[in-house]
């Protein structure tokens, strides 16, 4: 038995739908639905500019260690949502 489950995606987001645990489609902003229990919304990706602060330690020419904080700003491209969700799963653990 299939039951339609409705949900909304915000303006600057895209949703990822999986059917039976496998990628099915991307959902654009607005009202959408999935057929429960076969499909589910597994994630939402924001297209807003985000910032990742990374602490970097380096050694200078005179053997002094210096710690600096580097701020990286990034934004997910609309045509690369699949790669951003499945390939780059956890950006904070890669830093």
C-alpha positions as CSV (number, residue, x, y, z in Angstrom):
1,X,0.0,0.0,0.0
2,X,1.4,3.4,-1.0
3,X,0.7,6.5,1.0
4,X,1.6,9.9,-0.4
5,X,3.6,11.9,2.1
6,X,3.8,15.7,1.4
7,X,6.6,18.0,2.4
8,X,8.0,21.4,1.4
9,X,11.4,22.5,0.3
10,X,12.5,26.1,1.0
11,X,13.5,28.6,-1.6
12,X,17.3,28.2,-1.5
13,X,17.3,24.4,-1.0
14,X,17.1,21.2,-3.0
15,X,15.9,17.9,-1.7
16,X,17.3,14.4,-2.4
17,X,14.8,11.5,-2.8
18,X,15.8,7.8,-2.5
19,X,13.6,4.9,-3.6
20,X,14.3,1.7,-1.8
21,X,17.7,3.0,-0.6
22,X,18.9,4.1,-4.0
23,X,19.0,7.6,-5.5
24,X,15.8,8.4,-7.3
25,X,15.5,12.2,-8.0
26,X,16.2,15.7,-6.9
27,X,13.3,17.9,-5.7
28,X,13.1,21.6,-6.4
29,X,11.7,24.2,-4.0
30,X,8.0,24.1,-3.3
31,X,5.4,21.4,-2.3
32,X,6.4,17.8,-3.2
33,X,5.5,14.3,-2.2
34,X,7.0,10.8,-1.8
35,X,5.3,7.5,-1.9
36,X,5.8,6.0,1.6
37,X,7.3,3.5,2.4
38,X,9.1,3.1,-0.9
39,X,10.5,6.6,-1.2
40,X,12.0,8.9,1.4
41,X,13.5,12.4,1.6
42,X,17.0,11.7,2.8
43,X,18.5,15.2,2.8
44,X,18.3,18.9,1.9
45,X,21.1,20.9,0.5
46,X,21.3,24.7,0.8
47,X,22.4,26.9,-2.1
48,X,23.3,29.7,0.3
49,X,27.0,30.8,0.8
50,X,28.4,28.8,3.7
51,X,31.6,29.3,5.7
52,X,34.0,26.7,7.1
53,X,36.6,27.8,9.6
54,X,39.8,25.7,9.5
55,X,42.7,25.9,12.0
56,X,46.0,25.5,10.2
57,X,49.4,25.1,11.8
58,X,52.5,25.8,9.7
59,X,56.3,26.2,10.2
60,X,58.1,29.3,9.1
61,X,61.7,29.5,7.7
62,X,63.1,30.3,11.1
63,X,61.5,27.2,12.7
64,X,58.7,29.0,14.5
65,X,55.3,27.3,14.4
66,X,52.4,29.6,13.6
67,X,48.7,28.7,14.0
68,X,46.2,30.6,11.7
69,X,42.5,30.3,11.1
70,X,41.5,30.2,7.5
71,X,37.9,30.8,6.5
72,X,36.7,29.1,3.4
73,X,33.4,30.2,1.9
74,X,31.7,27.8,-0.5
75,X,28.4,27.4,-2.3
76,X,26.8,24.4,-3.9
77,X,26.2,24.7,-7.6
78,X,22.7,23.7,-8.7
79,X,24.0,21.3,-11.4
80,X,26.3,19.6,-8.8
81,X,23.8,18.7,-6.1
82,X,24.2,14.9,-6.6
83,X,28.0,15.2,-6.1
84,X,27.7,17.5,-3.1
85,X,25.3,15.1,-1.4
86,X,26.9,11.7,-2.2
87,X,30.6,12.4,-2.9
88,X,31.3,15.1,-0.4
89,X,29.2,13.7,2.4
90,X,30.8,15.3,5.5
91,X,32.8,18.4,4.8
92,X,33.6,19.1,8.5
93,X,35.4,15.8,9.0
94,X,37.6,16.3,5.9
95,X,39.0,19.6,7.2
